[in-house]
Amino acid sequence: MSSNEKAKDLAVVLVVGKDRSGIVAQISDFLWKEEINIEDISQKIMQGIFVMAMLVDLAQARSDLGVLSTKLEKLGDKIGLTIQIQHHRIFEAMHRV
């Protein structure tokens, strides 16, 4: 890794709720303000329910994971969605043999 590169600190953001316009924009804006980079995103609408998973990089984040979790939960309450964040290591540990 070069001196200009920093190690990534990956987490997964899950969003579920009734579909409406502007969801991706609101969550992306929040992440941008927190200096969190979106690495990958997948979204689907299933019978009117919006489901989105984002892989994000927390390496430059303004807040730690605990604070971000609380902020995302409050944002979800405000806009009528369930928003959760989990560190990528949790998923890696669950799938180790």
Residue frames as qw, qx, qy, qz and C-alpha x, y, z in Angstrom:
[[0.000, 0.891, 0.454, 0.000, 0.00, 0.00, 0.00],
 [0.407, 0.469, -0.031, 0.783, 1.42, 3.37, -0.98],
 [0.212, -0.215, -0.475, 0.826, 1.67, 6.22, 1.51],
 [0.284, -0.025, -0.158, -0.945, -1.21, 7.97, -0.30],
 [0.616, -0.244, -0.632, -0.403, -3.51, 4.97, 0.13],
 [0.364, -0.317, 0.617, -0.622, -5.24, 4.30, 3.41],
 [0.027, -0.107, -0.994, 0.003, -6.67, 0.94, 4.36],
 [0.455, -0.335, -0.388, -0.728, -10.38, 0.69, 3.80],
 [0.146, 0.034, 0.791, -0.594, -12.68, 0.21, 6.78],
 [0.329, -0.156, -0.652, -0.665, -15.74, -1.38, 5.22],
 [0.303, 0.187, 0.710, -0.607, -19.27, -1.58, 6.59],
 [0.040, -0.348, -0.813, -0.465, -22.66, -2.58, 5.20],
 [0.286, 0.153, 0.277, -0.905, -25.64, -0.21, 5.33],
 [0.006, 0.342, 0.912, 0.226, -29.08, -1.84, 4.97],
 [0.270, 0.139, 0.113, -0.946, -32.18, 0.21, 4.19],
 [0.047, -0.346, -0.913, -0.209, -35.76, -1.09, 4.09],
 [0.175, 0.419, 0.440, -0.775, -39.07, 0.73, 3.83],
 [0.504, 0.687, 0.504, -0.141, -41.99, 1.81, 1.71],
 [0.524, 0.170, 0.381, 0.742, -40.76, 2.94, -1.69],
 [0.129, 0.940, 0.253, -0.188, -40.88, 6.62, -2.59],
 [0.580, 0.675, -0.060, 0.452, -38.72, 9.05, -4.52],
 [0.021, -0.862, 0.290, -0.415, -35.59, 10.54, -2.98],
 [0.878, -0.473, 0.068, 0.015, -34.50, 7.69, -0.69],
 [0.840, 0.136, 0.011, 0.525, -31.12, 7.12, -2.35],
 [0.239, 0.704, -0.045, 0.667, -30.47, 10.87, -2.50],
 [0.503, -0.780, 0.086, -0.364, -31.24, 11.40, 1.21],
 [0.902, -0.378, 0.126, 0.166, -29.04, 8.55, 2.38],
 [0.729, 0.351, 0.043, 0.587, -26.22, 9.40, -0.05],
 [0.021, 0.815, -0.065, 0.575, -26.32, 13.02, 1.16],
 [0.704, -0.684, 0.128, -0.141, -26.06, 11.87, 4.79],
 [0.918, -0.098, 0.124, 0.364, -23.09, 9.62, 3.96],
 [0.508, 0.605, 0.019, 0.612, -21.38, 12.40, 1.99],
 [0.239, -0.847, 0.112, -0.461, -21.73, 14.82, 4.93],
 [0.806, -0.543, 0.235, -0.021, -20.22, 12.17, 7.22],
 [0.151, 0.731, -0.638, -0.186, -17.30, 11.74, 4.77],
 [0.664, -0.063, 0.743, -0.053, -18.23, 8.13, 4.06],
 [0.259, 0.401, -0.623, -0.619, -17.54, 6.78, 0.59],
 [0.865, 0.179, 0.295, -0.364, -20.00, 4.42, -1.11],
 [0.230, -0.408, 0.818, 0.334, -18.01, 1.51, -2.56],
 [0.132, -0.130, -0.887, -0.423, -20.94, -0.49, -3.96],
 [0.441, 0.133, 0.359, -0.812, -24.72, -0.30, -3.94],
 [0.131, -0.189, -0.909, -0.349, -27.59, -2.64, -4.73],
 [0.362, 0.158, 0.394, -0.830, -31.25, -1.73, -4.58],
 [0.136, -0.226, -0.886, -0.382, -34.52, -3.38, -5.45],
 [0.486, -0.061, 0.194, -0.850, -38.20, -2.65, -5.10],
 [0.164, -0.105, -0.979, -0.064, -40.22, -5.70, -4.07],
 [0.223, -0.626, -0.726, -0.177, -44.00, -5.20, -4.14],
 [0.146, -0.886, -0.152, -0.412, -43.66, -1.57, -3.10],
 [0.685, -0.696, 0.082, 0.199, -40.95, -2.20, -0.49],
 [0.388, 0.826, -0.370, 0.172, -37.61, -0.50, -1.11],
 [0.883, -0.394, 0.135, 0.217, -34.57, -2.61, -0.17],
 [0.442, 0.817, -0.307, 0.210, -31.02, -1.29, -0.48],
 [0.838, -0.414, 0.063, 0.350, -27.62, -2.60, 0.60],
 [0.311, 0.901, -0.244, 0.179, -24.55, -0.38, 0.43],
 [0.835, -0.172, -0.128, 0.506, -20.92, -1.27, 1.02],
 [0.024, 0.973, -0.038, 0.228, -19.31, 1.84, 2.46],
 [0.676, 0.194, -0.361, 0.612, -15.80, 2.86, 3.50],
 [0.450, -0.863, -0.229, -0.010, -15.57, 4.35, 7.00],
 [0.734, 0.008, -0.124, 0.668, -11.82, 5.09, 6.83],
 [0.195, 0.254, -0.022, 0.947, -12.39, 8.88, 6.65],
 [0.339, -0.676, -0.600, -0.260, -15.73, 8.96, 8.54],
 [0.080, -0.605, 0.216, -0.762, -16.38, 11.87, 10.86],
 [0.670, -0.417, 0.316, -0.527, -18.01, 9.58, 13.46],
 [0.106, -0.266, 0.957, -0.038, -17.29, 6.09, 14.78],
 [0.283, -0.166, -0.869, -0.371, -19.53, 3.13, 14.00],
 [0.154, -0.459, -0.778, 0.400, -21.59, 3.45, 17.19],
 [0.097, 0.498, 0.146, -0.849, -22.37, 7.11, 16.59],
 [0.236, 0.166, -0.609, -0.739, -23.11, 6.44, 12.91],
 [0.179, -0.287, -0.938, -0.078, -25.50, 3.66, 13.86],
 [0.028, -0.575, -0.581, 0.576, -27.46, 6.03, 16.11],
 [0.136, 0.455, -0.165, -0.864, -27.47, 8.81, 13.50],
 [0.223, 0.031, -0.786, -0.575, -28.67, 6.43, 10.76],
 [0.118, -0.426, -0.883, 0.159, -31.40, 5.06, 13.02],
 [0.049, 0.596, 0.338, -0.727, -32.60, 8.62, 13.73],
 [0.181, 0.312, -0.468, -0.807, -32.49, 9.47, 10.00],
 [0.171, -0.170, -0.927, -0.288, -34.54, 6.34, 9.30],
 [0.036, -0.548, -0.718, 0.428, -37.12, 7.34, 11.92],
 [0.086, 0.536, 0.021, -0.839, -37.32, 10.81, 10.38],
 [0.344, 0.348, -0.507, -0.710, -37.86, 9.56, 6.82],
 [0.840, 0.052, 0.183, -0.507, -39.87, 6.42, 7.59],
 [0.771, 0.383, -0.508, -0.029, -37.24, 3.74, 6.88],
 [0.847, -0.489, 0.173, 0.118, -35.28, 1.15, 8.79],
 [0.501, 0.745, -0.389, 0.207, -31.55, 1.89, 8.39],
 [0.836, -0.505, 0.180, 0.116, -28.85, -0.29, 9.95],
 [0.406, 0.754, -0.509, 0.089, -25.07, -0.36, 9.68],
 [0.910, -0.356, 0.198, 0.073, -22.78, -3.28, 10.51],
 [0.122, -0.731, 0.606, 0.290, -19.04, -3.59, 10.20],
 [0.714, 0.428, -0.478, -0.281, -17.89, -5.79, 7.32],
 [0.101, 0.384, -0.884, 0.249, -15.90, -7.99, 9.75],
 [0.607, 0.007, 0.572, -0.552, -19.18, -9.30, 11.19],
 [0.836, 0.409, -0.056, -0.361, -20.10, -10.74, 7.79],
 [0.466, 0.551, -0.690, 0.053, -16.61, -12.17, 7.30],
 [0.195, -0.305, 0.827, -0.430, -16.71, -13.86, 10.71],
 [0.745, 0.136, 0.370, -0.538, -20.16, -15.35, 10.04],
 [0.853, 0.461, -0.119, -0.215, -18.93, -17.06, 6.87],
 [0.095, 0.624, -0.772, 0.079, -15.62, -18.48, 8.12],
 [0.901, -0.064, -0.396, -0.166, -15.31, -22.23, 8.33]]
